[in-house]
Every structure is written in structure tokens, then in C-alpha cells.
Amino acid sequence: MSTLPTRADLLQWIEDNPTQSNKRDIARAFGIKGAARIDLKRMLKELEAEGHLAKRKRSYSDPEKLPPVSVLQVLAPNADGDLFARPLEWHGEGAEPVVLMILRATDPALGAGDRILGKLTEVKGGDHTYEARVIRRIGQAAAKVVGIFKKSAEGGRIQPIDKKQDREWTVAADATGGAKDGELVEGEAAGPKGRMGLPRARITARLGDPTAPKAVSLIAIHQHAIPDDFPSNVLAEADAHKPAPLGTRTDLRDLPLITIDPSDARDHDDACFAMADPDPANAGGHILWVAIADVAHYVTSGSELDREARKRGNSTYFPDRVVPMLPDRLSGDLCSLHEGVPRACIAVEMVLDASGEKLRHRFVRGLMKSHASLHYEEVQEAMDGRINDRVAPFMDDVIHPLYAAYAALVEARKRRGPLDLDLPERRIELAENGEVQSVNFKDRLDAHRLIEECMVLANVATAEELIARKQPLLFRVHEEPKPEKLESLRETAQSSGFNLAKGQVLQTRHLNKLLNDAAGGEHAELINISTLRSMQQAYYFPENFGHFGLALRNYAHFTSPIRRYADLIVHRALVTAHGWDKDGLSPFDIENLQETAQQISDTERRSMVAERDTTDRYLAAYLTERVGNEFSGRISGVARFGLFVKLDETGADGLVPVRTIGSEYFHHDADEQTLMGSDTGRVIGLGQRVTVRLAEAVAMTGGIELELLTIDGETIAKGPSGKKRYGRGKAGPKGKSSGPKGSKFKKKAAKTKRKVTRTRS
């Protein structure tokens, strides 16, 4: 072609050939050579200036269209389970185009936040503009940071509030999201590191005043990406539900079931009743009823509520708030067994013999009415002789029979021998303004244990029922300790003067003997902590591997479907097994059982970490006014960089940096979990009694730094500030010796180590 194309021809060719849109391709297509290329360049610039074209890396395209190969960020699935994505680079003036992901069986599993390189095809009509196929995944969900924004002329920086992150993030001026200096913000990674080697971020959310007392749990919610707002369609579905009618349900409204919960409980998902078994063939036996809210009636598989509940996995509990798995219309109303209100339930009737062994059980889908909503303390006080007006009407017919059944269950528990750890639980009490008012340890009452034993037995009955009926379900699995963890526990026990024998199949009774031998002595806390650390974490799985800690062969969670998705799956399995209705397990539930197990095991761990981080921050806030005070405690952890000490008064964990200990280098033994002085041979290890001074408490991060004053009553000299005081193995920095050389020192150190290790507490 000897002449330039018309503007219309040029735009049409670029639209028809989006992968060949640089200047060289265009010139070749129209036969433009020599000086005519200058005129082509001018025409392209004019079209670009007028907004008809956008230049991207030497190529031209319609700014209102996406290039055929684009970088996309995957979004969360919608209500129908479809996966969409958004372009990371959009220059058009119109709305950002909607991209539907078309996945093949060989494509990698994608999650919200993942970045992919996708091949796009434009589509006409429908609810999306493009369809995309995965070329390759180029990155998973962007790293996130929660911190304090510090504004600057170039944009600013985010100072992380996570004590594990020691680097700031830089924020460009156009990525601040309007954040103000000193504001708590959430950001995500935004490209490669900057000139100073700091990661770059863009601010995605402004969270407000970081000093507000109620910001503590808000930090954890955002830091761990816990969903805390329900989508409008989920709320609408919950609000549309009505109380379940009696219908074909078993009428349990006259059965005097009661709930016993914490005094501040907002929802009640379990109720109990017991009576003496009138059958003369079971003299001294008991009939025990456990009724659980029928959440499966309201949250059916594949519904909006179900998708949201599965995504959340469980409720998350903070001192000042709860992030529920279900909207309040269900968790606090229709699925809560409120006093005097008919409520749908799934109940199990269990017959026990006089020794607490379960003889048989049966499940019913019923309609119940709680005859009383009591709390643990008032029930326990009533059993101790201080009966109030609320409890009095139920003492003879409900409370005493429950405690009689509980006594039988205790005997059965002793024979079974579940792990009997003594680990007190902290209770953080907040004032009305959200500030920490006190930190105490929760009382463990017989009323607590009564409900726990009733729930454990109901969970066992559920697992046995579904196994017998060959129904798929999610088991609660707790495997025995790994050999290396067990060997570490054995060494700790031996160094403390106790014995955990080798050469036998480990059972909980062996560990209980160790715990009982140490109980009441100076090593009790050390042995409890070490035993807990030897345990594996429990999880959900569709195959049954037993529950080591409870010493049970069959165990499934049935008793808390309001706050655990696993229990909801188990309830659906019971509905299917008994043919009660059509709201049981769906094909999706069954086909994705293992994936669901992994999902909710992960969300459970996420909640545990978030709850622990929040507790740490509240404890640090509580201690800020006591900097300089002295506290007693025990060494609860040993690391290369220092000692972790658990304070007796509050249970808070603080760090003693190794650089501040003594005037010698310390060698870290990871297997023994000890630090050993290179000069004196002093061995510092788990469980030793210490006195410390509070050096620093940072509420924003939850960090607590301590200064070591005494170990087992012996004064410890303070180390020079800032000087590195540890080594790895026998070597110091750069492989040099950390202390005196020669066989004489080595023999002395080894002898001292053996001596001190055997006698440390």
C-alpha cells in the first residue's frame, strides 16, 4: 500500500489484530515504508491524544478494551460458585470489565487474591465482558500488612503492628487511599522492593484510631483476614427464616431440658436433662438427654448461608466481641435455645449403667423448649448449698439427677484415662470503655466438667451412629505424639527426676502417670507444658484415626453447630442417615468432604492464632503501667535469641533477650531447649523458676520484654547492652569460639551441664 490507511481502517485493523498492535506490525500490514513511517507515527499519536488508542509498552490498543493477554487478580467465588477476576491494569474511562474464569481440570487451584496471566476472549451480552483461561499463575494472594501509617512528602510508610515483622513498608503518594498520619491501616504488597530495600504496599483499608481500646480485636480480625461483615444476600436469607414448626418432629417440649452456659453467653446451642433409669434390669443406671440446636434446618447445603458459613469455618471469640459463623438472626435467635421458647433440635437419648458406660442411644429430630437458662456459677453454688430462686425449682428433678449421671461418667472417664493436663485458662475482663480491667484465671467448676462430659458422650454416640449407618462424616482426629516429640518429653522428664518408659505402645495413662507424679511439686508446670508441646494439633478429616487425647476410638463434633461448620456437616449426616427430611448431606458435601475438612481445620487454626494475638495485646496494654515492677514466673520457652517467661500473676508471656543475660556467651541446644554459659557452664532450661523485671510492654504489638533478675533464687548479673551473647553449638560469630578453648574447659562444661540438667526445675 503506497498511501496511509484511513483513521477508520487503522482502528479497525488494531481491533481485529490485538496481538499485533505495535508500530512495526501496523506498518508491515499496510505496506508502509521509508518516510511514510513518520506519517504513521504522527497518526497514531493523534489517535492516542484523542483517546481512541492507548499505548502500552510500544503497542497500541483500544483503551476501553483489555489486551488479549492480561494479568488478572482472582476474586472470591460468587453465590453460584463461579470464579471471576479483575484486571490489574485498566485505563478505560468506563466501568472496570468483568472477567469470568473458565477453568480446566489441569489448571491450578485458585483462591481469592491469586494473580494469573490469562488469555482473554471478549464476549457479547451476559453479566461479564470477557472470559479468561489460565496461561499460568504468577503469584498467590498478595502479602498483607496491618500497621500505623506515617505520612511523608513521597507518600508514607506503614509500621507493622505484628511483632514478627521488623521491616516497614513504603507507600507511594498515589497508593495511600487518603490515610491520615498515625491512622491504623491495612495494606497489601504492591510491586517489587523500593530503592531502600523495603517492600512496597498500597493501602486497602483505613481502620481508624489505633489507640482506641476496641481496636485490639479489630487489628487481629484484619491481620488474619477473618470475615467480619456478612454480605447483604446472606443477611437477607437469614432474616427470611421463620421458627421451625412441629410437623413430623418428636415433641420434646415437656421434657425439662435446661441450658447451662457462661453468665455472659449470647447463644445457647446445647441443653441437658437426666433421670434415673426406671428399668429394673439397669439398677443404678441413668438416662441422659442432650439436645442440640437444629442448625441444618435453616442452613441448607448450597444456600447463601451455607457458603458463608463454610468460608468462615467457625466463630472467633475475642474479649470484646464475637465474629460469628452465622448471622445473629440464627446464632442469637432461631438457633439459640432460649428459655421458654420452642426451638428445633436434634437430640440424643443415652442410657448409662451405674458405672457410667453407655449401653445404647437413639437420635430424634425434635421440637424442644428450654425450661431454664442457667449459668455455671449459680448451678455450682446451688450444689454447694447456696440455692437461688432461679435454680431452686430444678434442684430435685434436674440438677441432682444430672450430677448423679456426671458422677457415673467420671468413673467411666477414670477407667478410660484421657489426657489430664492442668492448664489454667486466662480470663480478660474489660471495662465499658474497652480497657482491661483485670486479668484472672478461670475457675474450673464441676458444673463445667458436667457439661463437658455430657457433650463428649453425645459426640461419641454421634460418631458411632454414623459409622454404623455407613454415612460419610467429618471425624475430630487427634493423633498420638510424633516419636521425636515424645523423645524430647522423655528427656525432659528424666532430667526432672521422672520416668517415661520406652519400648511400649504409648497410651494416655502413661502420660497421666507422669503428670500425676509431678503434680504438686516444683516440676509440675514444666511437665504440663512439655506434655502439651509434645501433642499434635487436632484436626477434621473424613477418615477415622481416633482421638488420642480423649482416649476415644470414635469421635465427631456434634454439639456446637452454631459456631462450628464441622458440626453442621455431622447434623446433615444424621438427617440423611435417618431419612428425616431432604436437608441432609448434598452431593457437593460428600464429594468435597476432604476439602471441607482442610478448609475448616485451617480456619480453626486462624481463629486460634487471632485469639492468642489479641490476648497478648490486651495483656501488654494491661502491663504498660507496671513497667519497672518485678514479677515471678517460669521459663516456658528457650530460643537462640532468648528466653520466654510465663508470668504467674497474669499468664502473660514475655521475652528475656539473651544479650541481657549475664556476662558470658550462651550456646543454644535446640534439642534440649537450653542455653549453656560458655564460661560457667550454667544451664538455663524449661520450667525453671525466675524473677524478672518488666522492661517494656507494647500494646500495639503485644510485645513484652523482661529483664532476668534471678533463676531458682540465684541472682543473675545483667549483660552488656547490645552485645551478642549467644552461639550456635560450640561456635560463636563467624565460626569463632565463643569462650575459653581447650579440653579442660570442654570437660568442665560437659560435667557441669550433666549436673545442672539433672537438677534443674
C-alpha positions in Angstrom: 0.0 0.0 0.0 1.5 3.3 -1.1 -0.7 5.6 0.9 -1.6 5.7 4.6 -4.7 4.0 5.7 -7.7 6.0 6.8 -8.2 6.5 10.5 -11.2 4.1 10.4 -9.2 1.4 8.6 -6.4 1.8 11.1 -8.6 1.5 14.2 -10.5 -1.5 12.7 -7.2 -3.3 11.9 -6.0 -2.8 15.5 -9.2 -4.1 16.9 -9.1 -7.2 14.6 -5.4 -7.9 15.4 -4.9 -7.1 19.1 -1.8 -9.2 19.4 0.0 -7.4 16.5 -0.6 -3.8 17.6 2.9 -2.2 17.7 4.1 0.3 15.1 6.2 -2.2 13.2 3.3 -4.7 12.9 1.0 -1.9 11.7 3.5 -0.7 9.1 4.1 -4.2 7.8 0.3 -4.8 7.5 -0.3 -1.7 5.4 2.9 -1.8 3.4 4.2 1.4 4.9 7.9 2.0 4.3 10.5 4.7 4.5 9.4 8.3 5.2 5.8 7.2 5.4 6.5 5.6 8.8 6.9 9.2 10.2 3.3 10.0 9.0 2.1 6.7 10.5 3.7 7.6 13.8 2.1 11.0 13.7 -1.4 9.5 13.0 -1.0 7.0 15.9 -0.1 9.8 18.3 -3.1 11.9 17.2 -5.4 8.9 17.8 -3.7 8.4 21.2 -4.1 12.0 22.2 -7.8 11.9 21.2 -8.4 8.9 23.4 -9.1 6.4 20.6 -5.9 4.4 21.4 -3.8 3.8 24.4 -0.1 3.0 24.2 1.2 0.1 26.3 4.9 -0.8 26.0 5.3 0.2 22.3 1.9 -1.3 21.3 -1.4 0.4 20.6 -4.8 -0.8 21.7 -8.3 0.5 22.4 -8.2 2.0 25.9 -11.8 0.7 26.5 -10.7 -2.9 25.9 -8.3 -5.3 27.6 -5.3 -6.7 25.8 -5.8 -10.4 24.8 -3.2 -11.5 27.4 -3.6 -9.7 30.7 -2.6 -10.0 34.3 -5.7 -10.7 36.5 -6.4 -10.9 40.2 -8.8 -13.7 41.1 -11.9 -12.7 43.2 -13.8 -14.8 45.7 -16.4 -17.2 44.1 -19.9 -15.6 43.8 -23.1 -17.1 45.1 -23.3 -19.6 42.2 -19.8 -20.8 42.8 -18.5 -19.0 39.6 -14.9 -17.6 39.7 -14.3 -14.1 38.5 -11.2 -11.9 38.2 -10.4 -8.3 37.8 -7.7 -6.8 35.5 -4.8 -5.3 37.5 -4.3 -2.6 34.8 -7.3 -0.8 33.4 -7.1 2.5 31.6 -10.6 2.9 30.3 -13.0 5.6 31.4 -15.9 3.2 31.7 -16.5 0.6 34.4 -13.8 -2.0 35.0 -14.7 -5.0 32.9 -15.9 -8.3 34.5 -13.9 -11.3 33.7 -15.2 -14.9 34.1 -12.6 -17.6 34.7 -13.0 -20.7 32.5 -11.0 -23.4 34.3 -9.8 -26.7 33.0 -9.2 -29.8 35.1 -5.4 -29.3 34.7 -5.4 -25.7 36.0 -4.0 -25.0 39.4 -6.5 -24.4 42.3 -7.1 -20.7 42.5 -8.1 -18.7 45.5 -9.2 -15.1 46.1 -6.2 -12.8 45.7 -4.2 -15.1 43.4 -2.6 -13.4 40.3 -2.7 -15.1 36.9 -1.7 -14.4 33.4 -4.8 -15.1 31.4 -5.8 -15.3 27.8 -9.0 -13.2 27.2 -11.8 -13.6 24.9 -14.4 -10.8 24.5 -18.0 -11.9 24.9 -21.2 -10.0 24.0 -24.1 -9.8 26.3 -24.4 -11.6 29.6 -23.2 -10.5 33.0 -19.5 -10.5 32.1 -17.4 -8.8 29.4 -14.5 -11.3 29.0 -13.8 -15.0 29.6 -10.3 -15.9 30.6 -8.3 -19.1 30.5 -5.2 -19.6 32.7 -1.9 -19.4 31.0 0.0 -19.6 34.3 -0.3 -18.5 37.9 2.2 -15.7 38.6 1.6 -15.2 42.3 -0.7 -16.2 45.1 -2.7 -13.8 47.3 -0.7 -10.6 47.9 1.0 -10.3 51.2 -0.9 -8.1 53.6 0.2 -5.8 56.4 -1.7 -4.1 59.2 0.1 -1.2 60.8 0.4 2.5 61.6 0.6 4.9 58.6 3.3 7.5 58.8 2.7 10.2 56.2 5.6 11.8 54.2 6.0 14.0 51.2 6.6 11.0 49.0 3.6 9.1 50.3 4.5 7.4 53.6 5.3 4.2 55.4 3.4 1.5 57.2 4.9 0.5 60.6 3.6 -3.1 61.1 1.9 -3.9 64.4 2.9 -7.6 64.1 5.9 -8.1 66.4 7.2 -10.8 63.9 7.6 -8.2 61.2 10.5 -5.9 61.7 10.5 -4.0 58.4 8.4 -1.1 57.4 6.5 -0.9 54.1 6.8 2.1 51.7 3.6 3.6 50.3 3.6 5.7 47.1 1.8 9.0 47.1 -0.9 7.6 44.8 -1.4 4.5 46.9 -2.2 6.0 50.4 -6.0 5.7 49.9 -6.4 9.0 51.7 -5.0 7.6 55.0 -4.0 10.2 57.7 -0.8 10.2 59.6 -1.0 7.9 62.7 -4.0 6.1 61.4 -4.3 2.3 61.6 -4.4 0.9 58.1 -4.4 -2.4 56.1 -2.2 -2.7 53.1 -1.1 -5.2 50.5 2.0 -5.8 48.6 2.3 -3.5 45.5 5.3 -4.5 43.3 9.0 -5.1 43.9 11.0 -3.6 46.7 11.9 0.1 46.6 15.3 1.7 46.5 16.0 1.2 50.2 15.1 -2.5 50.0 11.7 -2.0 51.7 8.7 -3.8 50.4 6.1 -1.6 48.7 2.4 -1.5 49.7 -0.9 0.1 48.7 -3.3 0.9 51.4 -6.6 -1.1 51.0 -8.5 -0.1 54.2 -8.4 2.6 56.9 -9.2 1.2 60.3 -9.2 4.3 62.5 -7.6 5.3 65.7 -5.0 2.6 66.8 -5.1 3.7 70.4 -8.9 3.0 70.8 -9.3 0.1 73.2 -11.6 -1.8 70.9 -9.0 -1.6 68.1 -7.2 -4.5 69.6 -9.6 -7.2 68.3 -10.1 -5.2 65.1 -6.3 -5.5 64.4 -6.5 -9.3 64.7 -9.5 -9.5 62.5 -7.8 -7.7 59.7 -4.4 -9.1 60.3 -5.7 -12.6 59.9 -8.3 -11.9 57.2 -11.2 -13.0 59.3 -14.5 -12.1 57.6 -16.5 -9.9 60.0 -19.2 -8.5 57.8 -22.0 -10.6 56.3 -22.9 -9.9 52.7 -26.4 -8.5 52.2 -27.7 -11.6 50.4 -26.6 -13.8 53.4 -28.4 -11.5 55.9 -31.5 -11.4 53.7 -31.6 -15.2 53.6 -31.2 -15.4 57.4 -33.9 -12.7 58.0 -36.4 -14.6 55.8 -36.4 -17.7 58.0 -39.2 -18.4 60.4 -39.3 -20.7 63.5 -39.5 -24.4 62.6 -42.9 -25.9 63.2 -43.5 -29.2 65.0 -44.5 -31.0 61.8 -43.1 -34.6 61.9 -40.7 -33.7 64.7 -40.7 -35.5 68.0 -42.4 -33.3 70.6 -39.8 -32.8 73.4 -41.4 -29.6 74.8 -42.4 -31.2 78.1 -39.0 -32.8 78.7 -37.4 -30.5 81.3 -34.2 -29.7 79.3 -32.1 -26.9 80.6 -29.1 -24.9 79.3 -26.0 -24.3 81.5 -23.6 -21.7 80.0 -21.3 -18.9 80.9 -23.1 -15.9 82.5 -22.4 -13.7 79.5 -23.3 -16.2 76.8 -25.4 -14.8 74.0 -26.3 -18.1 72.3 -27.3 -21.4 73.7 -26.8 -24.4 71.4 -27.0 -27.3 73.9 -29.4 -28.5 76.6 -29.3 -31.4 79.0 -31.6 -33.5 81.2 -31.0 -36.6 83.2 -33.1 -39.1 85.2 -32.7 -42.4 87.0 -33.4 -45.3 84.7 -36.6 -46.9 85.8 -35.7 -50.2 84.2 -35.0 -52.7 87.0 -32.6 -54.5 84.7 -30.4 -51.4 84.8 -30.3 -50.8 88.6 -28.5 -47.5 89.5 -28.4 -46.6 85.8 -29.2 -43.2 84.2 -31.0 -41.8 81.2 -29.2 -38.8 79.8 -30.6 -36.4 77.1 -28.5 -34.0 75.1 -30.4 -31.7 72.7 -28.6 -29.5 70.2 -29.9 -26.7 68.1 -31.0 -27.9 64.6 -29.0 -25.5 62.5 -29.2 -27.8 59.5 -32.9 -27.0 59.2 -32.0 -23.3 58.5 -28.6 -23.6 56.8 -29.1 -26.0 53.9 -26.4 -27.2 51.6 -25.6 -24.7 48.8 -27.5 -21.8 50.3 -26.1 -18.4 50.7 -25.8 -19.0 54.5 -24.1 -22.3 53.8 -21.4 -20.8 51.5 -20.7 -18.1 54.0 -20.5 -20.5 57.0 -18.2 -22.8 55.1 -15.9 -19.9 54.2 -15.8 -18.8 57.9 -15.5 -22.3 59.3 -16.2 -21.3 62.8 -16.9 -18.4 65.1 -14.0 -16.5 66.5 -14.1 -15.2 70.1 -12.4 -12.1 71.4 -12.7 -10.5 74.9 -14.8 -7.6 73.5 -16.7 -9.2 70.6 -17.5 -12.4 68.7 -17.1 -12.8 65.0 -19.9 -15.4 64.4 -20.1 -18.1 61.8 -23.8 -17.4 61.3 -25.8 -14.1 61.3 -27.4 -13.0 64.6 -30.9 -13.9 63.3 -29.8 -17.5 63.6 -27.0 -17.6 66.1 -28.7 -15.4 68.6 -32.3 -16.1 67.9 -33.8 -19.0 65.8 -30.9 -21.5 66.6 -30.4 -20.4 70.2 -32.2 -22.5 72.8 -33.7 -19.6 74.8 -35.7 -20.2 77.9 -39.4 -20.9 77.3 -39.3 -20.7 73.5 -39.9 -23.7 71.2 -36.8 -24.4 69.2 -35.9 -27.0 66.6 -33.3 -29.5 67.8 -31.6 -32.8 67.2 -31.5 -34.8 70.4 -29.8 -38.0 71.6 -31.1 -40.1 74.4 -28.4 -42.2 76.0 -28.8 -45.0 78.6 -25.9 -45.4 81.0 -25.3 -48.2 83.5 -24.4 -47.5 87.1 -20.6 -47.4 86.2 -21.2 -44.7 83.5 -20.8 -47.0 80.5 -23.2 -46.2 77.6 -25.5 -49.1 76.9 -27.4 -47.7 74.0 -28.6 -44.5 72.4 -31.2 -43.2 70.0 -31.4 -39.9 68.0 -34.6 -37.9 67.3 -35.3 -34.7 65.4 -37.5 -32.8 67.7 -39.0 -29.5 69.0 -37.9 -28.7 72.5 -38.4 -25.8 75.0 -35.6 -24.9 77.4 -37.1 -24.8 80.9 -34.3 -22.7 82.3 -31.2 -20.8 81.1 -28.8 -21.2 84.0 -25.1 -20.3 84.3 -22.2 -22.4 85.7 -21.6 -20.4 88.8 -25.2 -20.4 90.1 -25.5 -24.1 89.4 -22.3 -24.8 91.3 -23.3 -22.6 94.2 -26.6 -24.4 94.4 -24.8 -27.8 94.6 -22.6 -26.2 97.4 -25.7 -25.2 99.4 -26.3 -21.7 98.2 -29.5 -22.1 96.1 -31.1 -19.0 94.4 -34.6 -18.6 93.3 -33.8 -19.4 89.6 -32.2 -22.8 90.4 -34.4 -23.9 93.3 -37.3 -25.3 91.1 -35.0 -27.6 89.2 -32.8 -29.0 92.0 -34.6 -32.3 92.7 -35.8 -33.2 89.2 -33.0 -31.9 87.0 -29.8 -30.7 88.8 -29.3 -33.6 91.2 -30.0 -36.2 88.5 -27.6 -34.5 86.2 -24.8 -34.6 88.9 -25.6 -38.2 89.6 -25.1 -39.1 85.9 -22.0 -37.0 85.9 -20.6 -38.9 88.8 -21.1 -42.1 86.9 -19.4 -40.5 83.8 -16.4 -39.5 85.9 -15.9 -43.1 86.9 -16.0 -44.2 83.3 -13.6 -41.4 82.4 -11.1 -42.6 85.0 -11.2 -46.1 83.5 -10.7 -44.7 80.0 -7.9 -42.4 81.2 -8.0 -39.4 78.8 -5.1 -37.0 79.0 -5.4 -35.0 82.2 -3.4 -31.7 81.6 -3.7 -29.0 84.2 -3.6 -25.8 82.1 -5.5 -22.9 83.6 -7.3 -20.6 81.2 -7.0 -16.8 81.4 -10.0 -14.5 81.6 -9.6 -10.9 80.5 -12.3 -8.6 81.9 -12.9 -5.3 80.1 -14.4 -2.1 81.4 -17.2 -0.5 79.5 -14.8 1.7 77.6 -12.9 -1.4 76.4 -9.8 -1.1 78.6 -8.5 -4.1 80.5 -10.0 -4.1 84.0 -8.5 -7.3 85.3 -6.7 -10.5 84.3 -7.6 -13.6 86.2 -7.6 -17.4 85.7 -11.0 -19.0 85.0 -12.3 -21.3 87.8 -12.8 -24.9 86.8 -16.0 -26.0 88.4 -17.8 -29.3 88.5 -20.6 -27.6 86.6 -18.2 -27.0 83.7 -17.0 -30.6 83.8 -20.5 -31.9 83.9 -21.5 -30.2 80.7 -18.2 -31.2 79.1 -18.7 -34.9 79.9 -22.3 -34.8 78.6 -21.1 -33.3 75.3 -18.2 -35.8 74.9 -20.6 -38.7 75.3 -23.0 -37.2 72.8 -20.2 -36.7 70.3 -19.1 -40.4 70.8 -22.7 -41.6 70.3 -22.9 -39.5 67.1 -19.7 -41.0 65.6 -20.9 -44.5 66.5 -24.3 -43.9 65.0 -23.0 -42.6 61.6 -20.3 -45.3 61.4 -23.0 -48.0 62.0 -25.2 -46.4 59.3 -22.2 -46.1 56.9 -22.7 -42.4 56.5 -19.9 -40.1 55.4 -18.9 -37.6 58.1 -16.1 -35.5 59.5 -14.3 -37.0 62.4 -12.4 -35.0 65.0 -8.9 -36.5 64.8 -6.2 -36.2 67.4 -3.2 -38.4 66.6 -0.6 -39.6 69.1 2.7 -37.6 69.5 5.4 -38.0 66.9 8.4 -40.1 68.1 10.8 -37.1 68.1 8.4 -35.0 70.3 7.9 -38.0 72.6 11.7 -38.4 72.9 12.1 -34.8 73.8 9.4 -35.1 76.5 11.1 -38.3 77.8 14.4 -36.4 78.2 12.7 -33.5 80.0 11.0 -36.0 82.4 14.3 -37.8 83.1 16.2 -34.5 83.7 13.5 -33.6 86.3 13.7 -36.9 88.1 10.7 -38.7 86.5 10.4 -41.6 84.1 8.5 -42.1 80.8 9.4 -45.6 79.8 10.4 -46.7 76.3 9.5 -49.8 74.4 5.8 -49.7 74.8 2.8 -48.5 72.8 2.1 -45.0 74.2 -1.2 -44.6 75.9 -2.7 -41.6 77.7 -2.3 -43.5 81.0 1.4 -43.4 80.6 1.4 -39.6 80.3 -1.1 -39.2 83.1 1.2 -41.2 85.4 4.0 -38.7 84.5 1.6 -35.8 85.2 0.4 -37.3 88.5 4.0 -37.9 89.6 4.9 -34.3 89.0 1.6 -32.8 90.4 2.1 -30.5 93.4 5.8 -30.4 93.0 8.2 -27.8 91.6 8.3 -29.6 88.2 4.5 -29.7 87.8 4.2 -26.8 85.4 7.3 -27.8 83.4 5.9 -31.3 82.9 2.4 -30.0 81.9 3.9 -27.5 79.4 6.3 -30.1 77.9 3.5 -32.7 77.6 1.3 -30.2 75.9 4.1 -29.3 73.4 4.6 -33.0 72.6 0.9 -33.2 71.4 -0.1 -32.9 67.8 -2.8 -30.5 66.9 -6.3 -31.9 66.4 -8.0 -31.6 63.0 -11.0 -32.6 61.0 -10.9 -35.5 58.5 -13.3 -37.8 56.7 -11.4 -40.9 57.8 -11.3 -42.1 61.4 -7.9 -42.1 63.1 -9.2 -41.8 66.7 -8.8 -39.2 69.4 -5.6 -39.8 71.4 -6.1 -37.0 73.9 -9.6 -38.2 74.9 -8.6 -41.9 74.6 -11.6 -42.5 72.3 -11.7 -44.6 69.2 -14.7 -42.8 67.6 -15.3 -39.1 68.0 -17.1 -36.5 65.9 -18.2 -32.9 66.8 -22.0 -32.7 67.1 -22.7 -30.3 69.9 -21.9 -26.8 68.5 -23.4 -26.3 65.0 -23.9 -22.6 65.7 -20.2 -22.0 65.9 -18.5 -24.9 64.0 -19.1 -25.9 60.4 -17.9 -29.5 61.2 -20.9 -30.0 63.5 -23.3 -28.7 60.8 -21.9 -31.4 58.4 -22.4 -34.0 61.1 -26.0 -32.9 61.6 -26.7 -33.2 57.9 -25.2 -36.7 58.0 -27.7 -37.6 60.8 -30.6 -36.2 58.8 -29.6 -38.3 55.8 -28.9 -41.4 57.9 -32.4 -41.3 59.5 -34.3 -40.1 56.4 -35.8 -37.2 58.4 -36.1 -34.8 55.5 -34.3 -33.5 52.3 -32.0 -31.1 54.1 -29.2 -33.6 54.8 -25.9 -34.1 53.0 -25.8 -32.9 49.4 -23.7 -34.5 46.7 -21.4 -31.4 47.0 -21.0 -32.0 50.7 -20.0 -35.6 50.1 -17.7 -35.0 47.1 -15.9 -32.2 48.8 -15.6 -33.7 52.3 -11.8 -33.8 52.4 -11.6 -30.2 51.0 -14.1 -29.0 53.6 -12.1 -30.7 56.4 -8.9 -28.9 55.3 -10.7 -25.6 55.0 -12.3 -25.7 58.4 -9.1 -27.0 60.1 -7.3 -24.0 58.6 -9.9 -21.5 59.7 -9.8 -23.1 63.2 -6.1 -22.5 63.4 -6.5 -19.0 62.1 -9.0 -18.2 64.8 -6.7 -19.7 67.5 -3.8 -17.5 66.4 -6.0 -14.4 66.2 -7.5 -15.0 69.6 -4.0 -15.6 71.1 -2.6 -12.4 69.4 -5.5 -10.4 70.8 -4.9 -11.8 74.3 -1.2 -10.9 74.0 -2.1 -7.3 73.1 -4.6 -6.9 75.9 -2.1 -8.3 78.4 0.6 -5.9 77.1 -1.8 -3.0 77.4 -2.7 -4.1 81.0 1.0 -4.2 81.9 2.1 -0.9 80.4 1.6 1.0 83.6 3.6 -1.6 85.6 6.9 -1.2 83.7 9.8 -1.5 86.2 7.8 -3.8 88.5 9.2 -7.3 89.4 7.2 -10.5 88.7 7.7 -14.2 89.4 7.3 -16.8 86.7 8.7 -19.8 84.9 10.7 -20.3 81.8 8.2 -21.5 79.2 10.4 -21.5 76.1 14.1 -21.3 75.1 15.3 -19.9 71.7 18.7 -18.9 70.3 17.8 -15.3 70.9 16.5 -15.5 74.4 14.1 -17.0 77.0 10.3 -16.9 77.1 8.9 -16.5 80.6 5.3 -17.0 81.6 4.3 -14.7 84.5 2.5 -16.3 87.4 0.1 -13.4 88.0 -1.4 -12.9 84.5 -0.1 -15.8 82.5 1.5 -13.3 80.1 4.5 -14.5 78.1 7.5 -12.2 77.8 10.9 -12.3 76.2 14.2 -12.1 78.0 16.7 -11.2 75.2 19.9 -13.3 75.5 22.0 -10.2 75.2 20.8 -9.1 78.6 21.7 -12.3 80.5 24.9 -12.5 82.5 28.4 -11.6 81.2 29.2 -14.7 79.1 28.2 -16.2 75.8 25.4 -18.7 75.8 25.2 -21.8 73.5 21.7 -22.8 72.4 20.8 -26.5 72.4 17.6 -26.8 70.3 17.1 -30.5 71.2 17.5 -30.0 74.9 15.8 -26.5 74.8 18.6 -25.0 76.9 21.1 -22.2 76.9 24.5 -23.0 78.4 27.0 -20.4 79.6 30.4 -20.7 77.8 32.4 -19.7 81.0 30.4 -21.1 83.9 28.6 -24.0 82.2 25.4 -22.7 83.7 22.4 -24.4 82.0 19.1 -22.5 81.7 16.1 -24.6 80.6 12.4 -25.0 80.6 10.4 -24.8 83.8 13.0 -23.0 86.0 11.6 -20.5 88.5 12.6 -16.9 87.8 12.2 -13.4 89.0 12.0 -10.8 86.2 11.6 -7.0 85.9 9.2 -5.7 83.3 11.4 -3.6 80.9 8.9 -2.9 78.2 5.2 -3.6 77.2 4.0 -2.5 73.8 0.2 -2.8 73.5 0.2 -2.3 69.7 2.3 -5.4 69.0 1.6 -7.4 72.2 5.4 -7.5 72.8 6.6 -7.8 76.4 10.3 -7.5 77.2 11.7 -8.7 80.5 15.0 -8.4 82.4 16.1 -11.5 84.2 16.9 -11.0 87.9 17.1 -14.5 89.5 16.9 -18.1 88.4 15.9 -20.6 91.2 16.7 -17.8 93.7 20.2 -17.1 92.4 20.9 -13.6 91.3 21.9 -13.2 87.6 24.2 -10.4 86.5 22.9 -8.1 83.7 24.7 -8.5 80.4 26.2 -5.6 78.5 23.5 -3.9 76.4 23.6 -4.6 72.7 26.4 -7.2 72.9 25.7 -10.5 71.2 25.7 -13.2 73.9 24.9 -16.5 72.2 26.5 -19.0 70.0 25.4 -21.9 67.8 26.6 -25.2 69.1 30.2 -24.6 70.2 30.9 -21.8 67.8 30.5 -18.1 68.1 30.1 -15.5 65.4 31.8 -16.4 62.1 32.7 -19.8 63.4 35.0 -18.4 66.2 35.0 -19.8 69.6 32.6 -18.1 72.0 34.6 -18.7 75.1 37.7 -20.3 76.5 39.4 -23.0 74.5 40.9 -26.3 75.4 39.9 -29.8 76.6 39.9 -28.7 80.2 37.1 -26.2 79.6 35.1 -28.7 77.5 35.3 -31.4 80.1 34.3 -29.0 82.8 31.4 -27.6 80.8 30.1 -31.1 79.9 30.3 -32.2 83.5 28.5 -29.1 84.7 25.9 -29.5 82.0 25.1 -33.0 83.1 24.9 -32.0 86.7 22.8 -28.9 86.3 20.5 -30.6 83.7 19.6 -33.3 86.2 18.8 -30.9 89.0 17.1 -28.0 87.2 13.5 -27.3 87.9 
